[in-house]
Amino acid sequence: MKLMIIKSRRVLHLLENEKSRFVCPIALGREPLGTKKMEGDGKTPEGIYHICLVKADGKYGRSLGLDYPSAQDAMSAFNEGRIDEQTLEAINLAHAQSRRPPWGTPLGGEIYIHEGGTDSDWTAGCIAVSPSDMDEIYPIWERITQVVIVA
């Protein structure tokens, strides 16, 4: 199973065998255009991520943490001079070991799919879904192998 998040349409699709099993509205970061580049930019990242942390009762209710920044995010940032080699290596090592990457880097982190309102874009870069829609997603989080976020 995978989650496909289409930012421009503000929807999340739960796909099973590439067929949509469930669709729901979402809210994004307060600056929804473009991909996340740095801590505090209010943008939701774009790319392929995985669930690396699960909270039954986080700040916004049930939450699925994503492994942002990805190795690709880190390489782009390194090539653009936004992070140093040590940070690049720390992010790459975490991914190689299937661990949560460091979230305290200039790229930011703590990107979740979490409960919250979906009427407007309000998060710091996360993806918000309604509690009733999280009822569909949360129980099967272990079966979700990818979270794909596209513009």
Secondary structure, DSSP 8 states (H G I E B T S, - for coil): -EEEEEGGGTEEEEEETTEEEEEEE-B-BSS-SS---STTS-----EEE-EEEEEEEETTEEEEEE--S-HHHHHHHHHTTSS-HHHHHHHHHHHHTT----SSSTT----EEEE---SS--BSS-EEE-HHHHHHHGGGGGG--EEEEE-
